[in-house]
């Protein structure tokens, strides 16, 4: 069965990257906490330790704050998940249950 390569983000390396960029730009954790309007800084510490990843909105806000594209914040794990043809067939079979947005995303992914 043919497989499709699906890239994977490395949370720990991405967290280290967020920490590096924050320090290079001269921001403190408290600065980021205020920027995001968080009551507590725990989310930022979790990002930096790789225990969680920022949401897409927060990732975009970080990219604006740091002055870099979002791809410069994220770090690929170097590993990939492989989706088999069986999974492709399941998507085709069950497309009535998948949102139109997800269907377009899958089609764009297959075309890449």
N, C-alpha and C positions, 0 to 999 in steps of 0.2 A: 504494500500500500504506500502511495506517495505521502510525504509529510510536508507540512508548512512550518517554517521557522517562525517562532513567536518570541520577540525579545523580552528580556526580564530585567527589571531594575534592581540594583543592589542597594538595599536600604542603608546598610552600614557605610558603604562608600559614599553614597549620596549624603548621608548625615555628616560625614567627615568633610565633604565638599561644602555643605552649608556652613559648618563651623569655620572652615578656612576662609570662605568668602566674607562671612560676617566680620571676622577679625581683620582681614585685609582692608575692608571698607571702614574699619574703625567703629563698628557698631557693638554695643553691649547687648546681652540678652534682654535687659530691661528696655533698651531702645526698640527691639523687635516686638516685645510685649506691648509697648505703647502703640507702635505702628499698626499692629493688628487689632488693637483694642481688647486684648486678652486680659482677664482679671488676674490670672496666674501665668507664670512663664513655663509651666510644665510641658505644654505642647512643643515649645521651641526646644527644650532639653530632650524630649523624645525624638524630635527630628534629628538633632545633632548626634544622638546615640544610635540612630538607626532603628529605634523601636517602633517608629511609625513614619509615614511619609506625609508631607503637606498635601492638602486637597489641591485640586487643579487651580482653584481661585487663589489659594494661598501661595502656591508655586508661582503663579503668574505675578502676584504682588511681590514676592521675593525677587523675581527676575527684574522687575521694574526698580525696586529698591537697590539691588546690587548692580544694576546696569548691564546685565548679561541676558542672553536668550535662555529660556527655560531648559533647553538641551544642555547648556553649560552647567546647570545645577545638577541634573540627573546623571547618574553613572550606571552604565549597563553592567550586568553581572558577568558578561562574557559567556554566559550559558544561555541556552534557549529552551523553551518548551516546544515540543513538536506536536502539532495537531494532525491527526491522521485523516485519511479520506473518509473513514467511518464517521468521524465527527463532522466532516463537511456534509456528508449525506444526511446526518441528523439535523443539521441546520437547514438544509434544503427541505427536508421532510416536515420540519416543525416550524417553518417560516411564518405560519399563521399565528404562532404564539410569540413571535419575536417582534419587538417594536420596529417600525420602519427605519428609525435612526440606527438601530443595531444591525439591520439588514444592509443598509448603505455602508456602515463601517466595515462589515464583513466583506462586502463586495470590493471596497477600496483596498482592504488588506490583501485579498486574493489577487488583485491586479498589480500590487506592488512587487 
